[in-house]
Amino acid sequence: MQIDPSIKSRPTYQAPMLEEPAGLQLFVCQPEARGLLEPLYQQCASAQAQWVLADEETGTEALLASLQQMLVNVPVSTRLYVAGHEGFLWDVRNLALEAGLVDEQIQLAPPVSRGRRLFCTHCYTLMEGVEASPHSCSGCGRLLLVRDHFSRLHGAYVGVQINAEDPSELPEQEVLQ
Amino acid sequence: MRMSPKPVQTFRDDFTYSNSPGAIARFPFPFPEDEYRYSVNIEPHVTPGPEGSVYEFLLDIDEHYLSEMAERDIVLKENPQRCLAMPHMDLACWDMIERCMQSLAADYPQHFSLTIDGDQWTWHNRLLNIHDSFTFGDSSTLPLPPMEYMGRQVQGDFALLDQRDGDLFLDAGIVTCPADWSLAFDAGMSFSEWHGPVPMAHEMGVFDRALKYLTAIPVGRPVRRLNWTLTVNARMDTSPETYPNWGTDRASVTADNVGEKVHLRVELQVLDRMPRSNALMFSIRTYLLSFDDLVTNPDWARRMHRVLKTLPPELVEYKGLGRYHDLAVEWLSRFDPAN
């Protein structure tokens, strides 16, 4: 098997553009991605622009929890700008959709790393920061081919055992694009 | 020939699954030409179709009913996540229950009956010895969640596609006999996303045209198409989840066992608009036929040879035939001396 060259479920990303007017401009990011959104933030009138940051101590989980709280009471015309690792981008987007926003209100910046979230199709374990294929599943130990087939719901690429047809094959690892 | 369910056979381990002569005769052989090419091969599913054919009714119940329901039970016990329904799909699940129960009771009155008294429904499935009364629309009155309850009583996989923004989303399903796709991973995907891994067809515009057609299907006007692949052994559950269990099957084909090992796997896919939810019910009814049985029909034997021989390499790869494609072509060639 080869890594599929052009799988249509794989998202493409563009640098976010400021959309105005907006009731509230929310800039949501992981610390290492702040630079991607800083220029847009600077363009906003400060009253309607707000950072939602994961800090080193509380981490991403806390950010998502506080964002969820925040989205309960935001203006209808809120816009979201999201930057960080790819899995994080989709976690924020899915959380926003649950809160009643629509995709048109949400812009996802190009991921700050090539690390992928990987979904093991055999045991459903999710792994973060996968940069090479095949990758050993942290759940079931199987050697997974990292495919380009992507789920927005999981924010993840699918991994399928690379040597299920002949377990004696141990293909060399290749860095993912 | 109308088919009566026979005792349980297996789709795993000792693979006792077999087709009677009647089942072979009604097998939906999917190739209209000697070369297989992608097409938007969708046509109206007008019922009743020819008597005794797989197209006679909305849902085909055949001699493998008990075997497939037993197999489904094994898969779901092993992995309950092979069935799922997002909360917003509850109404669509009840649409599906209504459509399936009404069709089954009307088309197979010897096996199924349905009594409706207002919202009090009584369902009797004599094949599985199920006799339940429930309040239509109230999932708490069923012994199982509605998708699983109905899905455990009909052959084939089922998905419910939510239609919004001109697209279709895979938001519910019971998928225990897929041709290598995972409901758990593909859940929530749009039409073009869940077809993402299919080679070539996107570039040919197949999915754009199919989506336009499917989103326009009205209530009461179901459509159908056939899809196919090959499967080694009569294995229903060729899911990615269980690929580690069946991957080595593909390396087990030899020149001597092609006829018994290799099966033509055909999906009769039917799409039917649900009246309350506007979802599409997508049924994927799988038929398996060993090459030994297939070549009892000389026309099929000859055509199968030609189709496999001319199959583009991308499709050989995508369908996972790489390890035994040459062996299968060689074995079939004896039935097609002109080629």
HADDOCK unambig.tbl for C-alpha pairs under 7 A between the chains (distance, minus, plus):
assign (segid A and resid 7 and name CA) (segid B and resid 196 and name CA) 5.14 0.50 0.50
assign (segid A and resid 7 and name CA) (segid B and resid 197 and name CA) 5.53 0.50 0.50
assign (segid A and resid 8 and name CA) (segid B and resid 192 and name CA) 6.99 0.50 0.50
assign (segid A and resid 8 and name CA) (segid B and resid 193 and name CA) 6.12 0.50 0.50
assign (segid A and resid 8 and name CA) (segid B and resid 196 and name CA) 4.53 0.50 0.50
assign (segid A and resid 9 and name CA) (segid B and resid 193 and name CA) 4.29 0.50 0.50
assign (segid A and resid 9 and name CA) (segid B and resid 196 and name CA) 5.01 0.50 0.50
assign (segid A and resid 121 and name CA) (segid B and resid 240 and name CA) 6.23 0.50 0.50
assign (segid A and resid 121 and name CA) (segid B and resid 241 and name CA) 5.36 0.50 0.50
assign (segid A and resid 122 and name CA) (segid B and resid 240 and name CA) 6.79 0.50 0.50
assign (segid A and resid 122 and name CA) (segid B and resid 241 and name CA) 4.24 0.50 0.50
assign (segid A and resid 122 and name CA) (segid B and resid 242 and name CA) 6.50 0.50 0.50
assign (segid A and resid 149 and name CA) (segid B and resid 196 and name CA) 6.54 0.50 0.50
assign (segid A and resid 149 and name CA) (segid B and resid 197 and name CA) 6.49 0.50 0.50
assign (segid A and resid 151 and name CA) (segid B and resid 185 and name CA) 6.71 0.50 0.50
assign (segid A and resid 151 and name CA) (segid B and resid 186 and name CA) 6.55 0.50 0.50
assign (segid A and resid 151 and name CA) (segid B and resid 189 and name CA) 6.86 0.50 0.50
assign (segid A and resid 153 and name CA) (segid B and resid 188 and name CA) 6.44 0.50 0.50
assign (segid A and resid 161 and name CA) (segid B and resid 244 and name CA) 6.94 0.50 0.50
assign (segid A and resid 164 and name CA) (segid B and resid 243 and name CA) 6.71 0.50 0.50
assign (segid A and resid 164 and name CA) (segid B and resid 244 and name CA) 5.01 0.50 0.50
assign (segid A and resid 164 and name CA) (segid B and resid 247 and name CA) 4.88 0.50 0.50
assign (segid A and resid 164 and name CA) (segid B and resid 248 and name CA) 6.31 0.50 0.50
assign (segid A and resid 165 and name CA) (segid B and resid 247 and name CA) 4.16 0.50 0.50
assign (segid A and resid 165 and name CA) (segid B and resid 248 and name CA) 4.17 0.50 0.50
assign (segid A and resid 165 and name CA) (segid B and resid 250 and name CA) 6.43 0.50 0.50
assign (segid A and resid 165 and name CA) (segid B and resid 251 and name CA) 6.34 0.50 0.50
assign (segid A and resid 166 and name CA) (segid B and resid 248 and name CA) 6.13 0.50 0.50
